[in-house]
Amino acid sequence: MSREQLAVQKAREAFLTGISKPLEYRIKQLKNLKRFITERATDISEALRKDLYKSENATQMFEIIGLEGEINLAVSKLAEWAAPRPVNKNLLTISDDVYIQPEPLGVVLVIGAWNYPIAVTLQPLVGAIAAGNAAVVKPSEVSSHTAKVMELLPHYLDPEMYQVVTGGVPETQELLKQRFDHIFYTGNSTVGKLVMEAAAHHLTPVTLELGGKSPCYIDKNCDIRIACRRITWGKYMNCGQTCIAPDYILCESSIQDQVINEIQKCIQEFYTNDPKSFADYGRIINQRHFKRIMALIEGSSVAIGGDGDESECYIAPTVLRDVKSGSKVMQEEIFGPILPIITVNGLKEAIQFINEREKPLALYIFSSSSKVIKQMISETSSGALLANDCLVHFTISDLPFGGVGNSGTGRYHGKYGFDQLSHLRSCLIKKLNMEGVNRIRYPPHTTEKLRWARVFLLKQVNLARWRQMAQVALLAALAAFVVKGYKGTCIRPEPDGTDITDWFMQSHDVCSQSQVIHTSVQKGACVVMQRYK
């Protein structure tokens, strides 16, 4: 048996013991996960420095803080998320218990990415643990130093329930041959298709957090200085290796020079005149990606930067001007510090340009006009849309994070991650009485039964409102005795052994000379308000 098979087997055997069903167990594991990132902070920072040239403060800001927030939220909200969720009923099921019960899926495979190897690997794990699943974690082999730190996870989490498998492509391929109950993959669309194909053999559901070319439209009437400041931050953070980084700019030709000048000022302000020696400017993950990114510049006009050092995997913050839609840099997600500018003739053409391509993971628009923003929202589609900022939607746990179409499927963060990695089980608990109601569905199917079926099946019932209406109905029934024109109002207790619906239907048949105005149920009493025809 291979190492990968053994890891999956151990995780499944541990899950089947039911150990993760109690919420106390899950909370303990979540707190231990937080202890891992706290106690191993130095190891994590050193690993990320070696992998991506991230500074210690950048690691805390962009890898750890958000993860801590996700853990804290899951611990504080777990009882609420895992509780049965009541739903509205119809009249046919009004006396039944009807609810949604979240339950664990089983064994989840989490395949992490290398660009934020702590955050994008462990945040899905938070959802898996909170939902009560076992998990096999596969860190990216590209960020090899961070993957080595991940091997310490079983020293903090339950070593049977939570397995870590390191290695490269062969190990990932072997894992994908195994049967999981869910696969959570973060990476590119090419590998995402392979993951989805492998999952299909076992009918395993997948969450694919992919990426794509996220456009950024700058309206000529906005504050271009502030827009460029925020775009510069979003683009060059982590040396452009962010799945939701602005991939390219769309703007009118009349403001292109101003945009370039403002971005140049921001690069100098953020990273000094020498980004290569600046502690908070990162590096490309390896030489293979360095060569790929540098090749994308070919054939385009460089406005800023453009230089690189292969020995250090350094590429300067770069802006390309007057880029054509058919250029090399527009054929794939850049995932590096190269920012092309494409000129368009206004909002309509920008929207057309966006819609002619795959749906992006994020879409950014900078405008002071709410009309322009609303038009972009209504006429495009993307995983997320931000107006007048970049990236910050990732920090909000109440917003689902995920793509659409080629940019991904599924979502996570906060309760969305819990729900994504849970089975939301529909439950209906009925008693073996009230059989009179079932006469509607039993043969023969008469016209009269069809009429009643429409009433009982199509009318949704809000129980809280129903109770209020019942109280009002009882008071109204008492008041009806003194209201002219109403006669025959009756309040009768439900006879033992007879359900309310039976009694009501019988009463309706008996009172054939009357018009039924209102019915209500409260504490076993049935009220019928009648008015003589």
C-alpha positions as CSV (number, residue, x, y, z in Angstrom):
1,M,0.0,0.0,0.0
2,S,1.4,3.4,-1.0
3,R,1.9,6.2,1.5
4,E,-1.0,8.1,-0.1
5,Q,-3.3,5.2,0.2
6,L,-2.3,4.6,3.8
7,A,-3.0,8.3,4.7
8,V,-6.5,8.2,3.2
9,Q,-7.2,4.9,4.9
10,K,-6.2,6.1,8.3
11,A,-8.2,9.3,7.9
12,R,-11.3,7.4,6.9
13,E,-11.0,4.8,9.7
14,A,-10.6,7.6,12.2
15,F,-13.6,9.5,10.8
16,L,-15.8,6.4,10.9
17,T,-15.3,6.1,14.7
18,G,-17.5,9.2,15.0
19,I,-14.8,11.1,17.0
20,S,-15.4,14.3,15.1
21,K,-19.2,14.5,15.7
22,P,-19.0,16.4,19.0
23,L,-18.5,20.1,18.6
24,E,-16.0,20.1,21.5
25,Y,-13.7,17.9,19.5
26,R,-13.8,20.2,16.5
27,I,-13.2,23.3,18.6
28,K,-10.2,21.7,20.2
29,Q,-8.7,20.9,16.8
30,L,-9.3,24.5,15.6
31,K,-7.6,25.9,18.7
32,N,-4.7,23.5,18.1
33,L,-4.5,24.7,14.5
34,K,-4.2,28.3,15.8
35,R,-1.5,27.1,18.3
36,F,0.4,25.7,15.3
37,I,0.6,29.0,13.5
38,T,1.4,30.8,16.7
39,E,4.1,28.5,18.1
40,R,5.6,27.9,14.6
41,A,5.6,31.6,13.6
42,T,9.3,31.7,13.3
43,D,9.5,28.5,11.2
44,I,6.7,29.8,8.9
45,S,8.3,33.2,8.4
46,E,11.7,31.7,7.6
47,A,10.2,29.3,5.1
48,L,8.2,32.0,3.3
49,R,11.3,34.1,3.2
50,K,13.2,31.3,1.4
51,D,10.2,30.5,-0.9
52,L,8.9,33.9,-1.9
53,Y,11.2,36.5,-0.2
54,K,8.3,37.5,2.0
55,S,9.2,39.7,5.0
56,E,8.2,38.6,8.5
57,N,5.6,41.4,8.7
58,A,4.2,40.7,5.2
59,T,3.8,37.0,6.3
60,Q,1.8,38.1,9.3
61,M,-0.3,40.5,7.4
62,F,-1.1,38.5,4.3
63,E,-0.9,34.9,5.5
64,I,-1.5,34.7,9.3
65,I,-4.0,37.4,10.3
66,G,-6.7,36.3,8.0
67,L,-6.2,32.7,9.0
68,E,-6.5,33.6,12.7
69,G,-9.7,35.5,12.0
70,E,-11.2,32.5,10.2
71,I,-10.3,30.2,13.1
72,N,-11.7,32.6,15.7
73,L,-14.9,33.0,13.7
74,A,-15.3,29.3,13.4
75,V,-14.8,28.7,17.1
76,S,-17.3,31.4,18.1
77,K,-19.9,30.5,15.5
78,L,-19.6,26.7,15.3
79,A,-22.6,25.9,17.6
80,E,-24.8,28.2,15.5
81,W,-23.5,26.9,12.1
82,A,-23.9,23.2,13.2
83,A,-27.4,23.6,14.7
84,P,-30.5,22.4,12.9
85,R,-31.9,25.1,10.6
86,P,-35.6,25.5,10.6
87,V,-37.4,26.0,7.3
88,N,-40.8,27.3,6.3
89,K,-43.5,24.6,6.0
90,N,-46.6,24.1,4.0
91,L,-50.0,23.3,5.6
92,L,-49.5,19.6,5.0
93,T,-46.4,19.5,7.2
94,I,-47.3,22.1,9.8
95,S,-47.3,19.7,12.7
96,D,-44.0,18.0,11.6
97,D,-40.4,18.8,12.6
98,V,-38.8,20.0,9.3
99,Y,-35.3,21.3,9.3
100,I,-31.8,21.2,7.7
101,Q,-29.1,19.3,9.6
102,P,-25.5,20.0,8.6
103,E,-23.4,16.8,8.8
104,P,-19.8,16.0,7.9
105,L,-19.0,14.7,4.4
106,G,-16.2,12.3,5.4
107,V,-12.6,12.7,4.2
108,V,-11.7,15.9,2.4
109,L,-8.6,16.3,0.3
110,V,-7.1,19.9,0.5
111,I,-4.6,20.6,-2.3
112,G,-2.8,23.9,-1.5
113,A,-1.2,26.5,-3.7
114,W,2.3,28.0,-3.5
115,N,1.7,31.7,-3.7
116,Y,0.2,32.0,-0.3
117,P,1.1,28.5,1.0
118,I,-0.1,29.0,4.5
119,A,-3.3,30.9,4.0
120,V,-4.8,29.2,1.0
121,T,-3.9,25.7,2.3
122,L,-5.1,26.1,5.9
123,Q,-8.2,28.3,5.4
124,P,-10.0,25.4,3.6
125,L,-8.8,23.1,6.4
126,V,-10.6,25.4,8.9
127,G,-13.8,24.7,7.1
128,A,-13.1,21.0,6.9
129,I,-12.4,20.7,10.7
130,A,-15.4,22.9,11.6
131,A,-17.7,20.8,9.5
132,G,-16.4,17.6,11.3
133,N,-14.5,16.1,8.4
134,A,-11.2,14.2,8.4
135,A,-8.7,15.7,6.0
136,V,-5.6,14.9,3.9
137,V,-3.6,18.0,3.3
138,K,-1.3,18.2,0.2
139,P,0.9,21.3,0.4
140,S,2.4,22.6,-2.9
141,E,5.8,21.2,-3.6
142,V,6.7,24.4,-5.4
143,S,6.9,26.3,-2.0
144,S,9.1,23.5,-0.7
145,H,10.3,25.1,2.5
146,T,6.7,25.9,3.6
147,A,5.6,22.4,2.7
148,K,8.3,21.1,5.1
149,V,6.8,23.2,7.9
150,M,3.4,21.8,7.1
151,E,4.7,18.3,8.0
152,L,4.6,19.5,11.6
153,L,0.8,19.7,11.6
154,P,0.1,16.2,13.0
155,H,2.0,17.2,16.1
156,Y,-0.8,19.7,16.8
157,L,-3.9,18.1,15.3
158,D,-5.3,14.6,15.7
159,P,-2.6,12.6,13.8
160,E,-5.1,10.0,12.7
161,M,-7.9,12.4,11.5
162,Y,-5.6,14.9,9.8
163,Q,-2.9,13.6,7.5
164,V,-0.2,15.6,5.6
165,V,1.2,14.2,2.4
166,T,4.2,16.1,0.8
167,G,5.8,15.5,-2.5
168,G,5.4,16.5,-6.2
169,V,3.2,15.6,-9.1
170,P,3.4,11.8,-8.7
171,E,2.2,12.0,-5.1
172,T,-0.7,14.3,-6.1
173,Q,-1.7,12.0,-8.9
174,E,-1.7,9.0,-6.5
175,L,-3.9,10.9,-4.1
176,L,-6.3,11.8,-6.9
177,K,-6.8,8.1,-7.6
178,Q,-8.2,7.6,-4.1
179,R,-11.8,8.1,-3.1
180,F,-12.5,11.2,-1.2
181,D,-15.8,12.8,-0.1
182,H,-14.7,16.2,-1.3
183,I,-11.7,17.7,-3.0
184,F,-10.7,21.3,-2.4
185,Y,-8.1,22.6,-5.0
186,T,-6.5,26.0,-5.3
187,G,-4.4,26.7,-8.3
188,N,-4.7,27.2,-12.1
189,S,-7.4,26.1,-14.5
190,T,-5.2,23.6,-16.3
191,V,-4.6,21.5,-13.2
192,G,-8.2,22.2,-12.1
193,K,-9.5,20.3,-15.1
194,L,-7.3,17.3,-14.2
195,V,-8.6,17.4,-10.6
196,M,-12.2,17.6,-11.8
197,E,-11.6,14.7,-14.2
198,A,-10.1,12.5,-11.5
199,A,-12.9,13.4,-9.1
200,A,-15.5,12.3,-11.6
201,H,-14.3,8.7,-11.4
202,H,-15.7,8.6,-7.8
203,L,-18.4,11.2,-8.3
204,T,-16.6,13.3,-5.8
205,P,-17.7,16.9,-5.5
206,V,-15.0,19.6,-5.9
207,T,-14.3,23.1,-4.9
208,L,-11.9,24.7,-7.5
209,E,-10.4,28.0,-6.6
210,L,-8.7,29.0,-9.8
211,G,-8.0,32.4,-11.2
212,G,-7.8,34.0,-14.7
213,K,-7.3,37.5,-16.0
214,S,-9.0,39.9,-13.6
215,P,-9.7,43.2,-15.5
216,C,-9.5,46.6,-14.0
217,Y,-11.4,49.4,-15.6
218,I,-10.5,53.1,-14.8
219,D,-13.2,55.6,-15.5
220,K,-11.7,58.9,-16.8
221,N,-13.9,60.9,-14.4
222,C,-12.6,59.2,-11.2
223,D,-9.8,60.3,-8.9
224,I,-7.0,58.7,-10.9
225,R,-4.3,59.3,-8.3
226,I,-6.1,57.3,-5.7
227,A,-7.2,54.7,-8.2
228,C,-3.6,54.1,-9.3
229,R,-2.4,54.0,-5.7
230,R,-4.8,51.1,-4.9
231,I,-4.1,49.3,-8.2
232,T,-0.4,49.5,-7.6
233,W,-0.8,48.0,-4.2
234,G,-3.0,45.2,-5.4
235,K,-0.9,44.4,-8.5
236,Y,2.6,44.2,-7.0
237,M,1.9,42.7,-3.6
238,N,3.6,39.3,-3.4
239,C,5.4,40.3,-6.7
240,G,2.1,40.0,-8.6
241,Q,1.6,36.3,-7.6
242,T,-2.0,36.7,-6.3
243,C,-4.9,35.0,-7.9
244,I,-7.1,38.1,-7.5
245,A,-4.5,40.7,-8.5
246,P,-5.5,43.1,-11.3
247,D,-4.3,41.4,-14.4
248,Y,-4.7,44.3,-16.8
249,I,-6.0,47.8,-17.0
250,L,-8.7,49.1,-19.4
251,C,-9.0,52.9,-19.8
252,E,-9.5,55.5,-22.4
253,S,-6.4,56.6,-24.4
254,S,-6.8,60.2,-23.1
255,I,-5.8,59.1,-19.5
256,Q,-3.2,56.4,-20.3
257,D,-0.2,58.7,-19.7
258,Q,-1.7,60.0,-16.5
259,V,-2.3,56.4,-15.3
260,I,1.3,55.5,-16.1
261,N,2.7,58.5,-14.3
262,E,0.7,57.9,-11.2
263,I,1.6,54.2,-11.0
264,Q,5.3,55.2,-11.4
265,K,5.0,57.5,-8.4
266,C,3.3,54.8,-6.3
267,I,6.0,52.2,-7.2
268,Q,8.7,54.6,-6.1
269,E,6.7,55.5,-2.9
270,F,6.0,51.8,-2.0
271,Y,9.2,50.1,-3.1
272,T,11.8,53.0,-3.4
273,N,13.9,53.6,-6.4
274,D,15.5,50.2,-6.0
275,P,12.7,47.6,-5.5
276,K,15.3,44.8,-5.8
277,S,16.9,45.7,-2.5
278,F,13.7,46.6,-0.8
279,A,12.6,44.1,2.0
280,D,8.9,44.2,1.1
281,Y,9.2,43.5,-2.6
282,G,9.0,39.8,-3.3
283,R,10.5,37.4,-5.8
284,I,9.1,35.0,-8.4
285,I,8.7,31.5,-7.0
286,N,11.3,29.8,-9.3
287,Q,13.2,30.2,-12.5
288,R,10.7,28.4,-14.6
289,H,8.0,31.0,-13.8
290,F,10.6,33.8,-14.1
291,K,11.2,32.8,-17.7
292,R,7.5,32.4,-18.5
293,I,6.7,35.9,-17.2
294,M,9.6,37.6,-18.8
295,A,8.6,36.0,-22.2
296,L,5.1,37.7,-21.9
297,I,6.7,41.1,-22.2
298,E,7.9,40.3,-25.7
299,G,6.2,42.3,-28.4
300,S,4.8,45.0,-26.1
301,S,5.9,48.5,-25.3
302,V,7.4,48.9,-21.8
303,A,6.5,52.1,-20.0
304,I,7.9,51.2,-16.6
305,G,10.4,48.6,-15.5
306,G,10.8,45.5,-17.7
307,D,14.1,44.4,-16.3
308,G,14.8,41.2,-14.3
309,D,17.5,39.1,-12.7
310,E,17.1,35.3,-13.3
311,S,19.7,34.3,-10.7
312,E,17.5,36.0,-8.0
313,C,14.1,35.4,-9.7
314,Y,13.6,39.2,-9.6
315,I,11.3,41.0,-12.0
316,A,10.9,44.8,-11.6
317,P,7.4,46.3,-11.2
318,T,6.5,46.7,-14.9
319,V,3.8,48.5,-16.9
320,L,3.2,47.9,-20.6
321,R,1.4,50.6,-22.7
322,D,-0.8,50.4,-25.8
323,V,-1.1,46.6,-25.5
324,K,-3.1,44.9,-28.1
325,S,-5.7,42.2,-27.3
326,G,-3.8,39.6,-29.4
327,S,-0.4,40.2,-27.7
328,K,1.3,37.4,-25.8
329,V,0.7,39.0,-22.4
330,M,-3.1,38.8,-23.0
331,Q,-3.2,35.1,-23.8
332,E,-2.8,33.8,-20.2
333,E,-3.0,34.8,-16.6
334,I,0.2,36.8,-15.9
335,F,0.7,35.9,-12.2
336,G,3.6,38.2,-11.9
337,P,4.5,42.0,-11.7
338,I,3.6,42.9,-15.3
339,L,0.6,45.3,-15.8
340,P,-0.6,45.8,-19.4
341,I,-2.7,48.8,-20.3
342,I,-5.3,48.4,-23.0
343,T,-7.1,51.5,-24.3
344,V,-10.9,51.4,-25.0
345,N,-13.5,53.9,-26.1
346,G,-15.4,54.2,-22.9
347,L,-17.4,51.9,-20.6
348,K,-19.4,50.1,-23.3
349,E,-16.3,48.9,-25.1
350,A,-14.7,47.9,-21.8
351,I,-17.7,45.8,-21.0
352,Q,-17.7,44.2,-24.4
353,F,-13.9,43.4,-24.0
354,I,-14.5,41.8,-20.7
355,N,-17.5,39.7,-21.8
356,E,-15.7,38.4,-24.9
357,R,-13.3,36.5,-22.5
358,E,-13.6,34.0,-19.7
359,K,-15.3,35.1,-16.6
360,P,-12.7,36.4,-14.2
361,L,-12.2,35.6,-10.5
362,A,-12.4,39.3,-9.7
363,L,-13.4,42.4,-11.6
364,Y,-12.3,45.9,-10.5
365,I,-13.8,49.2,-11.5
366,F,-12.7,52.7,-10.5
367,S,-15.4,55.3,-10.9
368,S,-17.1,58.1,-8.9
369,S,-20.4,57.4,-10.8
370,S,-22.8,55.0,-9.1
371,K,-24.5,54.7,-12.5
372,V,-21.2,53.5,-14.2
373,I,-20.6,51.0,-11.3
374,K,-24.2,49.6,-11.5
375,Q,-23.9,49.2,-15.3
376,M,-20.7,47.2,-14.9
377,I,-22.4,45.0,-12.2
378,S,-25.5,44.4,-14.3
379,E,-23.7,43.7,-17.7
380,T,-20.8,41.5,-16.6
381,S,-20.2,38.4,-14.6
382,S,-17.3,37.5,-12.3
383,G,-16.5,35.7,-9.1
384,A,-16.5,39.0,-7.3
385,L,-16.7,42.7,-8.2
386,L,-15.0,45.6,-6.3
387,A,-15.6,49.2,-7.0
388,N,-12.7,51.6,-6.1
389,D,-10.5,49.1,-4.4
390,C,-8.6,45.8,-5.0
391,L,-8.3,42.5,-3.1
392,V,-10.0,43.6,0.1
393,H,-13.1,41.4,-0.4
394,F,-10.9,38.5,0.5
395,T,-10.8,39.8,4.1
396,I,-14.6,39.7,4.7
397,S,-15.7,36.4,6.0
398,D,-19.4,37.2,5.3
399,L,-18.6,37.4,1.6
400,P,-18.3,34.0,-0.3
401,F,-15.0,33.8,-2.0
402,G,-14.9,31.8,-5.3
403,G,-15.0,32.0,-9.0
404,V,-17.5,31.4,-11.8
405,G,-17.0,29.4,-15.0
406,N,-13.3,29.2,-15.9
407,S,-12.3,31.0,-12.7
408,G,-13.6,28.3,-10.4
409,T,-16.5,26.5,-8.8
410,G,-17.6,26.5,-5.2
411,R,-16.9,29.0,-2.4
412,Y,-15.5,29.4,1.0
413,H,-14.7,31.7,3.9
414,G,-16.6,31.8,7.2
415,K,-20.0,30.0,7.1
416,Y,-19.7,29.5,3.4
417,G,-16.6,27.3,4.0
418,F,-18.5,25.3,6.6
419,D,-21.5,24.8,4.3
420,Q,-19.3,24.0,1.3
421,L,-17.7,21.1,3.3
422,S,-20.9,19.9,4.9
423,H,-23.8,17.9,3.7
424,L,-26.9,20.0,4.3
425,R,-29.2,17.1,5.1
426,S,-33.0,17.6,4.7
427,C,-34.9,16.2,7.7
428,L,-38.7,15.7,8.2
429,I,-39.9,14.0,11.4
430,K,-43.6,13.0,11.3
431,K,-45.8,11.3,13.9
432,L,-47.9,8.3,13.1
433,N,-51.1,10.2,13.6
434,M,-52.9,13.1,11.7
435,E,-53.7,10.5,9.1
436,G,-56.7,12.5,7.9
437,V,-54.5,14.9,6.2
438,N,-53.0,12.1,4.1
439,R,-56.4,11.4,2.5
440,I,-55.6,14.2,0.1
441,R,-52.8,12.2,-1.5
442,Y,-54.3,8.7,-1.3
443,P,-56.2,7.3,-4.3
444,P,-58.7,7.9,-5.7
445,H,-57.6,11.4,-6.8
446,T,-60.8,13.3,-6.9
447,T,-61.4,16.9,-7.9
448,E,-62.2,17.8,-4.3
449,K,-58.8,16.3,-3.1
450,L,-57.0,18.2,-5.8
451,R,-58.6,21.4,-4.6
452,W,-57.5,20.8,-1.0
453,A,-54.0,19.6,-2.2
454,R,-53.5,23.1,-3.7
455,V,-54.3,24.7,-0.4
456,F,-52.1,22.4,1.7
457,L,-49.1,22.1,-0.6
458,L,-48.8,25.6,-2.1
459,K,-49.4,27.7,1.0
460,Q,-46.1,28.3,2.7
461,V,-46.3,28.7,6.5
462,N,-44.1,31.0,8.6
463,L,-44.6,29.5,12.1
464,A,-43.8,32.6,14.1
465,R,-46.3,34.6,12.1
466,W,-48.8,31.7,12.3
467,R,-48.7,31.7,16.1
468,Q,-49.4,35.5,16.1
469,M,-52.2,35.1,13.7
470,A,-53.7,32.3,15.8
471,Q,-53.7,34.5,18.9
472,V,-55.4,37.3,16.8
473,A,-57.9,34.9,15.4
474,L,-59.0,33.7,18.9
475,L,-59.5,37.3,20.0
476,A,-61.3,38.1,16.7
477,A,-63.6,35.1,17.2
478,L,-64.6,36.3,20.7
479,A,-65.2,39.8,19.3
480,A,-67.3,38.4,16.5
481,F,-70.1,37.6,18.9
482,V,-70.9,41.3,19.2
483,V,-70.3,42.2,15.5
484,K,-73.5,42.6,13.5
485,G,-73.8,40.3,10.6
486,Y,-71.8,37.4,12.0
487,K,-73.4,34.3,13.4
488,G,-72.6,30.7,14.2
489,T,-69.0,31.4,15.3
490,C,-67.8,28.4,17.3
491,I,-64.8,27.6,19.3
492,R,-64.4,23.9,19.9
493,P,-61.6,21.8,21.4
494,E,-60.2,19.2,19.1
495,P,-61.8,15.8,20.0
496,D,-59.4,13.2,21.1
497,G,-58.1,11.1,18.2
498,T,-59.3,13.6,15.5
499,D,-56.8,15.8,13.8
500,I,-57.5,19.5,13.2
501,T,-57.6,19.2,9.5
502,D,-60.2,16.4,9.6
503,W,-62.3,18.4,12.0
504,F,-62.0,21.5,9.8
505,M,-62.9,19.7,6.6
506,Q,-65.9,18.1,8.3
507,S,-67.1,21.4,9.7
508,H,-66.8,23.0,6.3
509,D,-68.9,20.2,4.8
510,V,-71.6,20.6,7.5
511,C,-71.7,24.3,7.2
512,S,-72.6,24.2,3.5
513,Q,-74.8,27.3,3.9
514,S,-71.9,29.4,5.3
515,Q,-68.8,31.1,4.0
516,V,-65.6,30.2,5.9
517,I,-63.7,33.4,6.6
518,H,-60.8,32.3,8.7
519,T,-59.3,29.2,10.4
520,S,-56.7,29.0,13.0
521,V,-55.1,26.6,15.5
522,Q,-53.9,27.3,19.0
523,K,-53.4,24.9,21.9
524,G,-55.8,22.3,20.5
525,A,-58.6,24.6,19.8
526,C,-60.1,25.1,16.3
527,V,-61.8,28.4,15.4
528,V,-64.2,28.8,12.5
529,M,-65.6,32.2,11.7
530,Q,-68.7,31.9,9.5
531,R,-71.0,34.4,7.9
532,Y,-74.4,33.3,6.6
533,K,-74.8,33.7,2.8
